[in-house]
Amino acid sequence: MKKSAVIYTILFLFIGLIGFAGELPKNSKDKTVIISGSISDKSSNEYLAGVKIACATCQKIVYSDLDGKFFIYLEVKADENLTLEFSQVGYSTKTLDVKGFQTNSSDLYIDLESE
């Protein structure tokens, strides 16, 4: 009888620990930045599709859609210096510093110059 009570107690403790073992809370210094906008050709003002938007530090890449619009969701540390690179074949690469964005930014307008 005592042996089965000990086994049940250990089993319930184990199941309880598994139930509470979840994702650790985020560091309070982390923040979420959502950046969206549109990309166009500087000389013709036509929207550019397929522009690569890369964040090297957080290893995230997205591409602009057919209307030149993009959306990127980043989890960043408050002290981290992040940059986004906008590049497409035939255009010079443009770099944008993300650290300046304290809150979510939308309707960003990026224009790329042809090479």
N, C-alpha and C positions, 0 to 999 in steps of 0.2 A: 504494500500500500504506500509506504513512504517513498519507494523507488519511483512509482508512477507519478506521485505528486511532485517530485523533484524534476522528472522529465517534462511534465506539463508546465511547470514554472519556467524552466529553461526555454521551452518551446514558445510560450507566450512572450517572454522577454525578447527572444530572437525576432519574432514576428513584429513586436512593437518597435524594435530598433529599425527594422526594414521599413516600416510604415513611416517613420520620421526621417529616414535617410533620404532626403530630397536634394534639390538644388540649394546650394549655399546662397545666402542673401548677397546682393550686389554690394560692391564696395561703394561707400557713400561718395567717393571721389569720382566714380564713373558717371557719365552722362550720355544721353542719347541725342544724336543730332540727325535730323532728317533734312536733306538738301534736295531741292527739286528746281527745275527751270527748263530753259530751252537753249539750243545751240544753233547758231547760224553762220553763214559765210559773211565775212566782214564787208566784202566789196559788193556782193549782190543781194545781201539780206535774205537769202533763201535758207530755209531750215535744212540742217544736215542730219541725215539718218545714219545710224551705225557708228557714231563717234564713241570711242572707248573712254570711259571715265574710270580711272584706277586710283585706289588708295593703297599705296605700297605698304605702309605700316600695318594696316589692319587687313591686308591681303583680300581686298574686295574689289571686284570689277563689275561694272554694269555698262550697258550700251544705250545710246539714245534711240528712240523709236522712229517711225517713219515721218512723224511731224517734228523731229528734232527735240522732243521732250525727254527728260531724264528724271529719275528718282533714285536716291541712294540713302540707305538707312545705316548709320554708323554708331557703334558703341565705343566711346572714347574715354580715356582717362583725362581728368581736368588738367594735368600738367603735360599731357602728350602733345607734341607738335606734329599735326597731321597736314598733309597736302593732298589735293586731288589733281590728277593730271588728265587733261583733255587732249586726245590725239586721234588723228585720222590720216590715212595715206593722202599725200598731196597737200597737207596743211601743217603749219608749224604748231608744235605742242604748246599748250597753255597750262600754267600751274596756278592753283588757287590755294591759299592758306586757309585751312579749316579752323584753326585756333581762334580766329576772329569771330566765329559764329557761336554765340552764347546760347541761342535758342534755335528753334527750327526755322529754317529759311526757305521761302518759296519764291517763285517767279524770278529766279536768278537768270540773267541774260548773259550768255557767253558767246563771243564772236571769235571765230578762228580765221587767221589770215592764210591765204594760199601761198605756197612756197614758190 
